[in-house]
Amino acid sequence: MATVAILIPVYNRETLVVRAVESALAQTYRDIEVIVVDNCSTDGTYAAVEAIAARDPRVKLFRNETNIGPVRNWLACADKTTAPYAKILFSDDLIAPQFVERTLPHLINNECGLVYTYALVGREEWKGVPQYRAFRGTTNFAREYFLRSTTYIEHFTPVSPGAALLRTADLRKNLLTELPGLPDYDFNRTGAGVDWLIYALTALSYPYVTYVDEPLTFFFAHDDSISGANESNLVPEGYALARQWLRATVKGL
């Protein structure tokens, strides 16, 4: 059993997914597995990853019989691993070779809920604007401070789970496809809101979370991304609803 699973949900990313998988396999921390779940792609995505899996047994490739939507496919990835720690790597993004090496030592402490880094966001690999750099220097945030900051301060933390390392059990527990009391918004369609809630809901169960002050993730900004498309303004609506739901759910927030 691997210690860390890097989870790559993918749909129709034939031209991008290979570089994501290769960035996962390039980790300096070697005790990993890479779980790729193809959400019934209609292009050459599956074959592209299959070629990598044929030469590296750390890649475990699966394919859904039908398209189950993006968020349920994130959960499908988490359900395919027995590793105690996991991170989601979206198929159009990258992680630095040192990502696991720099983050895992913090999460081994049972009082730490999750570890995240800031990201570079751009259209060329590892060239872009630093985002979510809340502090200069690696920092432990007490639960209450983190929860209030991430809820009320925009860009204090990433909204994408792609910048975080978590315990697999927490990822499964706190990755929600719907929020009680909000039946009219399909969170599974974009992931907007429930992706950010993974941070907040996980933090509720631990004394602190850790921020590593290094740009160990690269988010690819392109028009074909879910956030880039932003159909009918669904993305900002999802985040607004998720924050509203959390404030109503957590007393004192």
PyRosetta script that sets phi, psi and omega in degrees:
from pyrosetta import init, pose_from_sequence

init()
pose = pose_from_sequence("MATVAILIPVYNRETLVVRAVESALAQTYRDIEVIVVDNCSTDGTYAAVEAIAARDPRVKLFRNETNIGPVRNWLACADKTTAPYAKILFSDDLIAPQFVERTLPHLINNECGLVYTYALVGREEWKGVPQYRAFRGTTNFAREYFLRSTTYIEHFTPVSPGAALLRTADLRKNLLTELPGLPDYDFNRTGAGVDWLIYALTALSYPYVTYVDEPLTFFFAHDDSISGANESNLVPEGYALARQWLRATVKGL")
pose.set_psi(1, 130.8)
pose.set_omega(1, 177.4)
pose.set_phi(2, -73.7)
pose.set_psi(2, 156.3)
pose.set_omega(2, 177.6)
pose.set_phi(3, -81.3)
pose.set_psi(3, -38.8)
pose.set_omega(3, -176.4)
pose.set_phi(4, -126.0)
pose.set_psi(4, 132.3)
pose.set_omega(4, 173.8)
pose.set_phi(5, -107.3)
pose.set_psi(5, 130.4)
pose.set_omega(5, 172.7)
pose.set_phi(6, -102.5)
pose.set_psi(6, 117.3)
pose.set_omega(6, -169.5)
pose.set_phi(7, -102.8)
pose.set_psi(7, 121.9)
pose.set_omega(7, -177.4)
pose.set_phi(8, -121.4)
pose.set_psi(8, 96.4)
pose.set_omega(8, 171.1)
pose.set_phi(9, -78.9)
pose.set_psi(9, 141.2)
pose.set_omega(9, -173.3)
pose.set_phi(10, -148.2)
pose.set_psi(10, 144.2)
pose.set_omega(10, 172.7)
pose.set_phi(11, -147.8)
pose.set_psi(11, 119.0)
pose.set_omega(11, 175.8)
pose.set_phi(12, 50.2)
pose.set_psi(12, 55.6)
pose.set_omega(12, 177.8)
pose.set_phi(13, -125.9)
pose.set_psi(13, 42.5)
pose.set_omega(13, -176.5)
pose.set_phi(14, -53.0)
pose.set_psi(14, -38.6)
pose.set_omega(14, -175.2)
pose.set_phi(15, -85.6)
pose.set_psi(15, -8.7)
pose.set_omega(15, -176.1)
pose.set_phi(16, -118.4)
pose.set_psi(16, -30.0)
pose.set_omega(16, -168.7)
pose.set_phi(17, -65.3)
pose.set_psi(17, -30.6)
pose.set_omega(17, -177.7)
pose.set_phi(18, -61.0)
pose.set_psi(18, -44.4)
pose.set_omega(18, -178.8)
pose.set_phi(19, -67.9)
pose.set_psi(19, -32.1)
pose.set_omega(19, 175.9)
pose.set_phi(20, -65.2)
pose.set_psi(20, -46.6)
pose.set_omega(20, 179.0)
pose.set_phi(21, -62.2)
pose.set_psi(21, -42.5)
pose.set_omega(21, -179.1)
pose.set_phi(22, -66.2)
pose.set_psi(22, -34.0)
pose.set_omega(22, 177.2)
pose.set_phi(23, -68.0)
pose.set_psi(23, -32.9)
pose.set_omega(23, 176.2)
pose.set_phi(24, -68.4)
pose.set_psi(24, -43.7)
pose.set_omega(24, -178.3)
pose.set_phi(25, -69.5)
pose.set_psi(25, -19.1)
pose.set_omega(25, -177.8)
pose.set_phi(26, -82.6)
pose.set_psi(26, 7.1)
pose.set_omega(26, -177.6)
pose.set_phi(27, -59.8)
pose.set_psi(27, 137.4)
pose.set_omega(27, 175.9)
pose.set_phi(28, -70.2)
pose.set_psi(28, -27.2)
pose.set_omega(28, 171.8)
pose.set_phi(29, -83.6)
pose.set_psi(29, 117.8)
pose.set_omega(29, -165.6)
pose.set_phi(30, -91.5)
pose.set_psi(30, -17.6)
pose.set_omega(30, -174.1)
pose.set_phi(31, -83.4)
pose.set_psi(31, 68.8)
pose.set_omega(31, -176.5)
pose.set_phi(32, -129.0)
pose.set_psi(32, 163.7)
pose.set_omega(32, 163.7)
pose.set_phi(33, -133.8)
pose.set_psi(33, 152.8)
pose.set_omega(33, -178.6)
pose.set_phi(34, -116.4)
pose.set_psi(34, 113.4)
pose.set_omega(34, -178.8)
pose.set_phi(35, -99.2)
pose.set_psi(35, 118.8)
pose.set_omega(35, 177.6)
pose.set_phi(36, -116.3)
pose.set_psi(36, 124.0)
pose.set_omega(36, 176.2)
pose.set_phi(37, -118.2)
pose.set_psi(37, 112.1)
pose.set_omega(37, 179.8)
pose.set_phi(38, -83.3)
pose.set_psi(38, 121.6)
pose.set_omega(38, -175.0)
pose.set_phi(39, -86.2)
pose.set_psi(39, 53.7)
pose.set_omega(39, 177.2)
pose.set_phi(40, 62.1)
pose.set_psi(40, 51.4)
pose.set_omega(40, 179.9)
pose.set_phi(41, -62.4)
pose.set_psi(41, 153.8)
pose.set_omega(41, 178.6)
pose.set_phi(42, -108.1)
pose.set_psi(42, 3.4)
pose.set_omega(42, 178.1)
pose.set_phi(43, -112.5)
pose.set_psi(43, -153.9)
pose.set_omega(43, -176.6)
pose.set_phi(44, -92.3)
pose.set_psi(44, 21.6)
pose.set_omega(44, -177.4)
pose.set_phi(45, -57.2)
pose.set_psi(45, -50.7)
pose.set_omega(45, -175.6)
pose.set_phi(46, -60.5)
pose.set_psi(46, -45.7)
pose.set_omega(46, -179.0)
pose.set_phi(47, -63.7)
pose.set_psi(47, -36.1)
pose.set_omega(47, -179.7)
pose.set_phi(48, -63.8)
pose.set_psi(48, -43.5)
pose.set_omega(48, -180.0)
pose.set_phi(49, -74.9)
pose.set_psi(49, -34.3)
pose.set_omega(49, 179.0)
pose.set_phi(50, -58.9)
pose.set_psi(50, -36.4)
pose.set_omega(50, 179.1)
pose.set_phi(51, -65.4)
pose.set_psi(51, -37.4)
pose.set_omega(51, 177.5)
pose.set_phi(52, -70.2)
pose.set_psi(52, -43.2)
pose.set_omega(52, -179.3)
pose.set_phi(53, -61.8)
pose.set_psi(53, -29.5)
pose.set_omega(53, -179.3)
pose.set_phi(54, -67.2)
pose.set_psi(54, -25.4)
pose.set_omega(54, -178.7)
pose.set_phi(55, -108.5)
pose.set_psi(55, -7.4)
pose.set_omega(55, 178.4)
pose.set_phi(56, -138.1)
pose.set_psi(56, 107.7)
pose.set_omega(56, -175.4)
pose.set_phi(57, -68.0)
pose.set_psi(57, -8.4)
pose.set_omega(57, 176.9)
pose.set_phi(58, -72.8)
pose.set_psi(58, -15.3)
pose.set_omega(58, 178.6)
pose.set_phi(59, -89.6)
pose.set_psi(59, 121.4)
pose.set_omega(59, 177.2)
pose.set_phi(60, -112.5)
pose.set_psi(60, 116.5)
pose.set_omega(60, -172.7)
pose.set_phi(61, -109.5)
pose.set_psi(61, 132.8)
pose.set_omega(61, 177.9)
pose.set_phi(62, -132.6)
pose.set_psi(62, 159.1)
pose.set_omega(62, 177.1)
pose.set_phi(63, -138.0)
pose.set_psi(63, 129.2)
pose.set_omega(63, 176.9)
pose.set_phi(64, -73.8)
pose.set_psi(64, 145.0)
pose.set_omega(64, 179.0)
pose.set_phi(65, -69.7)
pose.set_psi(65, -31.5)
pose.set_omega(65, 175.6)
pose.set_phi(66, -134.7)
pose.set_psi(66, 162.9)
pose.set_omega(66, 177.1)
pose.set_phi(67, -76.5)
pose.set_psi(67, 118.5)
pose.set_omega(67, -175.1)
pose.set_phi(68, -101.0)
pose.set_psi(68, 9.2)
pose.set_omega(68, -178.1)
pose.set_phi(69, 86.8)
pose.set_psi(69, 157.2)
pose.set_omega(69, -172.8)
pose.set_phi(70, -63.7)
pose.set_psi(70, -47.8)
pose.set_omega(70, -173.6)
pose.set_phi(71, -68.4)
pose.set_psi(71, -41.5)
pose.set_omega(71, 177.1)
pose.set_phi(72, -64.1)
pose.set_psi(72, -28.2)
pose.set_omega(72, 176.3)
pose.set_phi(73, -73.8)
pose.set_psi(73, -30.9)
pose.set_omega(73, 172.6)
pose.set_phi(74, -60.1)
pose.set_psi(74, -44.5)
pose.set_omega(74, 178.8)
pose.set_phi(75, -65.1)
pose.set_psi(75, -36.8)
pose.set_omega(75, 178.1)
pose.set_phi(76, -60.1)
pose.set_psi(76, -38.8)
pose.set_omega(76, 176.9)
pose.set_phi(77, -61.4)
pose.set_psi(77, -47.9)
pose.set_omega(77, -178.3)
pose.set_phi(78, -63.0)
pose.set_psi(78, -32.0)
pose.set_omega(78, -179.2)
pose.set_phi(79, -74.9)
pose.set_psi(79, -13.0)
pose.set_omega(79, -176.7)
pose.set_phi(80, -90.5)
pose.set_psi(80, -3.1)
pose.set_omega(80, -175.7)
pose.set_phi(81, -116.9)
pose.set_psi(81, 152.7)
pose.set_omega(81, 171.5)
pose.set_phi(82, -110.5)
pose.set_psi(82, 4.2)
pose.set_omega(82, 178.9)
pose.set_phi(83, -66.2)
pose.set_psi(83, 140.9)
pose.set_omega(83, -178.4)
pose.set_phi(84, -73.0)
pose.set_psi(84, -20.4)
pose.set_omega(84, -179.7)
pose.set_phi(85, -124.1)
pose.set_psi(85, 148.2)
pose.set_omega(85, -176.5)
pose.set_phi(86, -151.1)
pose.set_psi(86, 152.7)
pose.set_omega(86, 169.7)
pose.set_phi(87, -138.4)
pose.set_psi(87, 145.1)
pose.set_omega(87, 173.8)
pose.set_phi(88, -88.7)
pose.set_psi(88, 132.1)
pose.set_omega(88, 172.7)
pose.set_phi(89, -122.8)
pose.set_psi(89, 110.4)
pose.set_omega(89, 180.0)
pose.set_phi(90, -70.2)
pose.set_psi(90, 150.7)
pose.set_omega(90, -167.0)
pose.set_phi(91, -69.0)
pose.set_psi(91, -10.9)
pose.set_omega(91, 176.3)
pose.set_phi(92, -107.2)
pose.set_psi(92, 9.1)
pose.set_omega(92, -178.3)
pose.set_phi(93, -115.2)
pose.set_psi(93, 176.6)
pose.set_omega(93, -178.4)
pose.set_phi(94, -136.8)
pose.set_psi(94, 155.6)
pose.set_omega(94, 167.8)
pose.set_phi(95, -124.3)
pose.set_psi(95, 148.5)
pose.set_omega(95, 178.8)
pose.set_phi(96, -70.1)
pose.set_psi(96, 154.5)
pose.set_omega(96, 179.2)
pose.set_phi(97, -56.4)
pose.set_psi(97, -27.0)
pose.set_omega(97, -176.6)
pose.set_phi(98, -93.1)
pose.set_psi(98, 7.6)
pose.set_omega(98, -173.5)
pose.set_phi(99, -56.1)
pose.set_psi(99, -56.0)
pose.set_omega(99, -176.9)
pose.set_phi(100, -66.7)
pose.set_psi(100, -40.8)
pose.set_omega(100, -179.8)
pose.set_phi(101, -58.3)
pose.set_psi(101, -37.6)
pose.set_omega(101, -176.3)
pose.set_phi(102, -83.5)
pose.set_psi(102, -26.6)
pose.set_omega(102, -173.5)
pose.set_phi(103, -98.4)
pose.set_psi(103, -38.7)
pose.set_omega(103, -173.4)
pose.set_phi(104, -58.5)
pose.set_psi(104, -41.8)
pose.set_omega(104, -178.7)
pose.set_phi(105, -56.8)
pose.set_psi(105, -30.4)
pose.set_omega(105, 178.2)
pose.set_phi(106, -72.3)
pose.set_psi(106, -39.1)
pose.set_omega(106, -173.5)
pose.set_phi(107, -76.4)
pose.set_psi(107, -18.0)
pose.set_omega(107, 177.7)
pose.set_phi(108, -63.4)
pose.set_psi(108, -26.3)
pose.set_omega(108, 174.0)
pose.set_phi(109, -69.5)
pose.set_psi(109, 122.6)
pose.set_omega(109, -174.5)
pose.set_phi(110, -66.5)
pose.set_psi(110, -13.3)
pose.set_omega(110, 178.5)
pose.set_phi(111, -86.3)
pose.set_psi(111, -12.3)
pose.set_omega(111, 179.3)
pose.set_phi(112, -89.2)
pose.set_psi(112, 126.4)
pose.set_omega(112, -177.1)
pose.set_phi(113, -82.6)
pose.set_psi(113, -39.2)
pose.set_omega(113, 179.7)
pose.set_phi(114, -162.2)
pose.set_psi(114, 164.6)
pose.set_omega(114, 177.7)
pose.set_phi(115, -128.3)
pose.set_psi(115, 134.3)
pose.set_omega(115, 177.0)
pose.set_phi(116, -137.8)
pose.set_psi(116, 160.8)
pose.set_omega(116, 179.7)
pose.set_phi(117, -123.4)
pose.set_psi(117, 168.8)
pose.set_omega(117, 171.2)
pose.set_phi(118, -85.5)
pose.set_psi(118, 170.6)
pose.set_omega(118, -171.1)
pose.set_phi(119, -128.9)
pose.set_psi(119, 154.9)
pose.set_omega(119, 165.6)
pose.set_phi(120, -98.9)
pose.set_psi(120, 134.8)
pose.set_omega(120, -178.5)
pose.set_phi(121, -122.3)
pose.set_psi(121, 120.8)
pose.set_omega(121, -178.3)
pose.set_phi(122, -169.7)
pose.set_psi(122, -175.5)
pose.set_omega(122, -177.2)
pose.set_phi(123, -104.1)
pose.set_psi(123, -7.4)
pose.set_omega(123, 173.8)
pose.set_phi(124, -120.3)
pose.set_psi(124, 143.2)
pose.set_omega(124, -174.5)
pose.set_phi(125, -53.9)
pose.set_psi(125, 123.5)
pose.set_omega(125, 175.8)
pose.set_phi(126, 60.0)
pose.set_psi(126, 22.1)
pose.set_omega(126, 172.5)
pose.set_phi(127, -125.2)
pose.set_psi(127, 119.4)
pose.set_omega(127, -178.5)
pose.set_phi(128, 173.9)
pose.set_psi(128, -167.0)
pose.set_omega(128, -176.4)
pose.set_phi(129, -94.1)
pose.set_psi(129, 129.0)
pose.set_omega(129, 174.6)
pose.set_phi(130, -65.3)
pose.set_psi(130, 132.4)
pose.set_omega(130, 176.6)
pose.set_phi(131, -132.1)
pose.set_psi(131, 151.6)
pose.set_omega(131, 177.8)
pose.set_phi(132, 69.7)
pose.set_psi(132, 27.0)
pose.set_omega(132, 176.6)
pose.set_phi(133, -92.0)
pose.set_psi(133, 85.9)
pose.set_omega(133, -173.2)
pose.set_phi(134, -74.6)
pose.set_psi(134, -32.4)
pose.set_omega(134, -175.8)
pose.set_phi(135, -138.3)
pose.set_psi(135, 159.3)
pose.set_omega(135, 171.9)
pose.set_phi(136, -96.2)
pose.set_psi(136, 108.2)
pose.set_omega(136, -178.6)
pose.set_phi(137, 113.8)
pose.set_psi(137, 142.4)
pose.set_omega(137, 178.0)
pose.set_phi(138, -61.5)
pose.set_psi(138, 134.0)
pose.set_omega(138, -168.5)
pose.set_phi(139, -140.1)
pose.set_psi(139, 140.7)
pose.set_omega(139, 168.2)
pose.set_phi(140, -96.1)
pose.set_psi(140, 124.9)
pose.set_omega(140, 178.7)
pose.set_phi(141, -101.3)
pose.set_psi(141, 122.4)
pose.set_omega(141, 173.8)
pose.set_phi(142, -59.8)
pose.set_psi(142, 147.4)
pose.set_omega(142, -173.4)
pose.set_phi(143, -50.2)
pose.set_psi(143, -51.3)
pose.set_omega(143, -174.8)
pose.set_phi(144, -63.5)
pose.set_psi(144, -42.6)
pose.set_omega(144, 179.6)
pose.set_phi(145, -64.5)
pose.set_psi(145, -44.7)
pose.set_omega(145, -179.3)
pose.set_phi(146, -62.1)
pose.set_psi(146, -46.4)
pose.set_omega(146, -177.0)
pose.set_phi(147, -62.3)
pose.set_psi(147, -45.0)
pose.set_omega(147, -179.6)
pose.set_phi(148, -68.0)
pose.set_psi(148, -39.2)
pose.set_omega(148, -178.6)
pose.set_phi(149, -67.5)
pose.set_psi(149, -46.1)
pose.set_omega(149, -177.2)
pose.set_phi(150, -70.5)
pose.set_psi(150, -23.5)
pose.set_omega(150, 179.7)
pose.set_phi(151, -81.7)
pose.set_psi(151, -36.4)
pose.set_omega(151, -170.8)
pose.set_phi(152, -109.7)
pose.set_psi(152, -16.5)
pose.set_omega(152, -178.1)
pose.set_phi(153, -109.3)
pose.set_psi(153, 114.5)
pose.set_omega(153, -178.9)
pose.set_phi(154, -65.2)
pose.set_psi(154, 137.0)
pose.set_omega(154, 178.9)
pose.set_phi(155, 67.5)
pose.set_psi(155, 13.3)
pose.set_omega(155, 175.0)
pose.set_phi(156, -64.4)
pose.set_psi(156, -42.3)
pose.set_omega(156, 175.0)
pose.set_phi(157, -126.4)
pose.set_psi(157, 160.6)
pose.set_omega(157, 173.0)
pose.set_phi(158, -62.3)
pose.set_psi(158, 152.4)
pose.set_omega(158, 169.5)
pose.set_phi(159, -91.4)
pose.set_psi(159, -26.3)
pose.set_omega(159, 179.8)
pose.set_phi(160, -79.7)
pose.set_psi(160, 132.6)
pose.set_omega(160, 175.0)
pose.set_phi(161, -68.0)
pose.set_psi(161, -5.5)
pose.set_omega(161, 180.0)
pose.set_phi(162, -64.9)
pose.set_psi(162, -10.5)
pose.set_omega(162, 178.4)
pose.set_phi(163, -99.4)
pose.set_psi(163, 3.7)
pose.set_omega(163, -170.3)
pose.set_phi(164, -121.2)
pose.set_psi(164, 151.3)
pose.set_omega(164, 166.8)
pose.set_phi(165, -112.7)
pose.set_psi(165, 131.3)
pose.set_omega(165, -176.8)
pose.set_phi(166, -132.9)
pose.set_psi(166, 168.2)
pose.set_omega(166, 165.7)
pose.set_phi(167, -73.3)
pose.set_psi(167, 138.4)
pose.set_omega(167, -176.9)
pose.set_phi(168, -58.6)
pose.set_psi(168, -39.7)
pose.set_omega(168, 179.9)
pose.set_phi(169, -61.4)
pose.set_psi(169, -38.5)
pose.set_omega(169, 178.3)
pose.set_phi(170, -69.3)
pose.set_psi(170, -37.5)
pose.set_omega(170, 178.0)
pose.set_phi(171, -61.6)
pose.set_psi(171, -46.5)
pose.set_omega(171, 179.1)
pose.set_phi(172, -62.4)
pose.set_psi(172, -41.0)
pose.set_omega(172, -176.3)
pose.set_phi(173, -70.4)
pose.set_psi(173, -39.2)
pose.set_omega(173, -169.0)
pose.set_phi(174, -103.9)
pose.set_psi(174, 2.4)
pose.set_omega(174, 173.8)
pose.set_phi(175, -92.7)
pose.set_psi(175, 102.1)
pose.set_omega(175, -172.7)
pose.set_phi(176, -101.5)
pose.set_psi(176, 144.7)
pose.set_omega(176, 175.4)
pose.set_phi(177, -98.5)
pose.set_psi(177, -14.0)
pose.set_omega(177, 175.8)
pose.set_phi(178, -152.7)
pose.set_psi(178, 156.8)
pose.set_omega(178, -179.1)
pose.set_phi(179, -116.5)
pose.set_psi(179, 126.2)
pose.set_omega(179, 179.8)
pose.set_phi(180, -54.8)
pose.set_psi(180, 131.8)
pose.set_omega(180, 179.1)
pose.set_phi(181, 91.3)
pose.set_psi(181, -5.3)
pose.set_omega(181, 179.4)
pose.set_phi(182, -123.9)
pose.set_psi(182, 68.6)
pose.set_omega(182, -173.5)
pose.set_phi(183, -78.1)
pose.set_psi(183, -12.7)
pose.set_omega(183, -171.2)
pose.set_phi(184, -95.7)
pose.set_psi(184, 4.0)
pose.set_omega(184, 178.4)
pose.set_phi(185, -122.1)
pose.set_psi(185, 128.7)
pose.set_omega(185, -177.6)
pose.set_phi(186, -90.9)
pose.set_psi(186, 90.9)
pose.set_omega(186, -179.1)
pose.set_phi(187, -66.4)
pose.set_psi(187, -25.6)
pose.set_omega(187, 179.1)
pose.set_phi(188, -68.7)
pose.set_psi(188, -17.9)
pose.set_omega(188, -175.8)
pose.set_phi(189, -72.6)
pose.set_psi(189, -39.9)
pose.set_omega(189, -177.8)
pose.set_phi(190, -121.0)
pose.set_psi(190, -24.0)
pose.set_omega(190, -173.2)
pose.set_phi(191, 80.9)
pose.set_psi(191, -6.2)
pose.set_omega(191, -177.5)
pose.set_phi(192, -66.5)
pose.set_psi(192, 123.7)
pose.set_omega(192, -179.3)
pose.set_phi(193, 102.8)
pose.set_psi(193, -55.0)
pose.set_omega(193, 179.0)
pose.set_phi(194, -72.3)
pose.set_psi(194, -22.5)
pose.set_omega(194, 174.7)
pose.set_phi(195, -67.2)
pose.set_psi(195, -46.9)
pose.set_omega(195, 177.3)
pose.set_phi(196, -64.5)
pose.set_psi(196, -35.9)
pose.set_omega(196, -179.2)
pose.set_phi(197, -62.0)
pose.set_psi(197, -24.2)
pose.set_omega(197, 176.5)
pose.set_phi(198, -56.4)
pose.set_psi(198, -43.3)
pose.set_omega(198, 178.2)
pose.set_phi(199, -62.5)
pose.set_psi(199, -52.2)
pose.set_omega(199, -172.9)
pose.set_phi(200, -66.6)
pose.set_psi(200, -46.5)
pose.set_omega(200, -177.5)
pose.set_phi(201, -67.9)
pose.set_psi(201, -34.9)
pose.set_omega(201, 176.2)
pose.set_phi(202, -67.1)
pose.set_psi(202, -42.9)
pose.set_omega(202, -178.6)
pose.set_phi(203, -60.2)
pose.set_psi(203, -29.0)
pose.set_omega(203, -178.8)
pose.set_phi(204, -58.7)
pose.set_psi(204, -26.0)
pose.set_omega(204, -172.3)
pose.set_phi(205, -98.4)
pose.set_psi(205, 3.7)
pose.set_omega(205, -174.8)
pose.set_phi(206, -135.7)
pose.set_psi(206, 157.5)
pose.set_omega(206, 178.3)
pose.set_phi(207, -64.9)
pose.set_psi(207, -33.5)
pose.set_omega(207, -177.3)
pose.set_phi(208, -156.8)
pose.set_psi(208, 166.6)
pose.set_omega(208, 170.2)
pose.set_phi(209, -123.5)
pose.set_psi(209, 160.0)
pose.set_omega(209, -176.1)
pose.set_phi(210, -116.4)
pose.set_psi(210, 134.6)
pose.set_omega(210, 173.1)
pose.set_phi(211, -107.5)
pose.set_psi(211, 125.9)
pose.set_omega(211, 177.4)
pose.set_phi(212, -101.7)
pose.set_psi(212, 121.7)
pose.set_omega(212, -171.6)
pose.set_phi(213, -85.7)
pose.set_psi(213, 63.8)
pose.set_omega(213, 175.3)
pose.set_phi(214, -143.2)
pose.set_psi(214, 145.2)
pose.set_omega(214, 178.6)
pose.set_phi(215, -83.1)
pose.set_psi(215, 78.2)
pose.set_omega(215, -173.6)
pose.set_phi(216, -95.5)
pose.set_psi(216, 4.1)
pose.set_omega(216, 174.8)
pose.set_phi(217, -131.4)
pose.set_psi(217, 148.3)
pose.set_omega(217, 176.5)
pose.set_phi(218, -125.7)
pose.set_psi(218, 120.2)
pose.set_omega(218, 177.3)
pose.set_phi(219, -100.9)
pose.set_psi(219, 121.9)
pose.set_omega(219, -176.8)
pose.set_phi(220, -81.8)
pose.set_psi(220, 116.3)
pose.set_omega(220, 178.2)
pose.set_phi(221, -88.3)
pose.set_psi(221, 112.9)
pose.set_omega(221, 179.1)
pose.set_phi(222, -151.5)
pose.set_psi(222, 160.1)
pose.set_omega(222, -172.3)
pose.set_phi(223, -69.6)
pose.set_psi(223, -20.4)
pose.set_omega(223, -176.0)
pose.set_phi(224, -89.1)
pose.set_psi(224, -0.7)
pose.set_omega(224, 177.9)
pose.set_phi(225, -74.5)
pose.set_psi(225, 161.7)
pose.set_omega(225, 179.6)
pose.set_phi(226, -61.8)
pose.set_psi(226, -45.8)
pose.set_omega(226, -179.8)
pose.set_phi(227, -69.9)
pose.set_psi(227, -31.7)
pose.set_omega(227, 179.3)
pose.set_phi(228, -67.9)
pose.set_psi(228, -39.0)
pose.set_omega(228, 179.5)
pose.set_phi(229, -70.0)
pose.set_psi(229, -47.4)
pose.set_omega(229, 174.5)
pose.set_phi(230, 47.4)
pose.set_psi(230, 52.3)
pose.set_omega(230, -178.0)
pose.set_phi(231, -58.1)
pose.set_psi(231, 127.8)
pose.set_omega(231, 175.6)
pose.set_phi(232, 53.9)
pose.set_psi(232, 31.4)
pose.set_omega(232, 176.8)
pose.set_phi(233, 61.4)
pose.set_psi(233, 27.7)
pose.set_omega(233, -176.0)
pose.set_phi(234, -69.1)
pose.set_psi(234, -31.1)
pose.set_omega(234, -174.6)
pose.set_phi(235, -66.7)
pose.set_psi(235, -56.3)
pose.set_omega(235, 178.7)
pose.set_phi(236, -62.8)
pose.set_psi(236, -31.3)
pose.set_omega(236, 177.6)
pose.set_phi(237, -64.0)
pose.set_psi(237, -41.0)
pose.set_omega(237, 179.4)
pose.set_phi(238, -61.2)
pose.set_psi(238, -42.9)
pose.set_omega(238, 179.6)
pose.set_phi(239, -68.6)
pose.set_psi(239, -39.8)
pose.set_omega(239, 178.5)
pose.set_phi(240, -62.4)
pose.set_psi(240, -43.3)
pose.set_omega(240, 179.8)
pose.set_phi(241, -66.2)
pose.set_psi(241, -39.6)
pose.set_omega(241, -179.3)
pose.set_phi(242, -65.2)
pose.set_psi(242, -41.7)
pose.set_omega(242, 178.7)
pose.set_phi(243, -67.1)
pose.set_psi(243, -40.4)
pose.set_omega(243, 176.7)
pose.set_phi(244, -60.7)
pose.set_psi(244, -44.3)
pose.set_omega(244, -179.7)
pose.set_phi(245, -63.5)
pose.set_psi(245, -41.3)
pose.set_omega(245, -179.2)
pose.set_phi(246, -66.2)
pose.set_psi(246, -43.5)
pose.set_omega(246, 179.3)
pose.set_phi(247, -61.4)
pose.set_psi(247, -36.4)
pose.set_omega(247, 179.3)
pose.set_phi(248, -74.8)
pose.set_psi(248, -24.6)
pose.set_omega(248, -174.2)
pose.set_phi(249, -90.4)
pose.set_psi(249, -37.7)
pose.set_omega(249, -175.1)
pose.set_phi(250, -99.6)
pose.set_psi(250, 116.8)
pose.set_omega(250, -179.4)
pose.set_phi(251, -66.3)
pose.set_psi(251, 137.5)
pose.set_omega(251, 176.9)
pose.set_phi(252, 83.2)
pose.set_psi(252, 1.9)
pose.set_omega(252, -178.0)
pose.set_phi(253, -86.9)
pose.dump_pdb("model.pdb")
